[in-house]
Amino acid sequence: MSLCRRLGSDPDVELKRLIGKLERGVIHAQQPRLSPPQCFALITPLIDARLRSIQQRLQHDSLKGLPAAHKPG
């Protein structure tokens, strides 16, 4: 289960929270508290969730464009 689903919010909200954490822990910190692997570990689940959301939307949109299946009978 994705991080965003576990937290019960959408990927955009989680991305904003992540950016805030990176600003506090890395960008504006005198001594960075997050290593590059820790930053990557924070970002990866959000990227994955966002990509899944985009893929689902594209699949849904492509299915809407298909003609209705012929039902014998």
For each residue, the residues with C-beta under 8 A, 3 or more apart:
1: 5 6
2: 5 6 45 48 49 52
3: 6 7 14 45 46 49
4: 7 9 10 11 14 45 46 49
5: 1 2 8 49
6: 1 2 3
7: 3 4 14
8: 5
9: 4 13 14
10: 4 13 14
11: 4 14 15 46 49 50 53
12: 15 16
13: 9 10 16 17
14: 3 4 7 9 10 11 17 18 46 49
15: 11 12 18 19 46 50
16: 12 13 19 20
17: 13 14 20 21
18: 14 15 21 22 42 43 46
19: 15 16 22 23
20: 16 17 23 24
21: 17 18 24 25 42
22: 18 19 25 26 27 34 39 42
23: 19 20 26 27 28
24: 20 21 27 28 29
25: 21 22 29 32 33 34
26: 22 23 29 32 33 34 39
27: 22 23 24
28: 23 24
29: 24 25 26 32 33
30:
31:
32: 25 26 29 35
33: 25 26 29
34: 22 25 26 38 39 42
35: 32 38 39
36: 39 40
37: 40 41
38: 34 35 41 42
39: 22 26 34 35 36 42 43
40: 36 37 43 44
41: 37 38 44
42: 18 21 22 34 38 39 45 46
43: 18 39 40 46 47
44: 40 41 47 48
45: 2 3 4 42 48 49
46: 3 4 11 14 15 18 42 43 49 50
47: 43 44 50 51
48: 2 44 45 51 52
49: 2 3 4 5 11 14 45 46 52 53
50: 11 15 46 47 53 54
51: 47 48 54 55
52: 2 48 49 55 56
53: 11 49 50 56 57
54: 50 51 57 58
55: 51 52 58 59
56: 52 53 59 60
57: 53 54 60 61
58: 54 55 61 62
59: 55 56 62 63
60: 56 57 63 64
61: 57 58 64 65
62: 58 59 65 66
63: 59 60 66
64: 60 61
65: 61 62
66: 62 63
67:
68:
69:
70:
71:
72:
73:
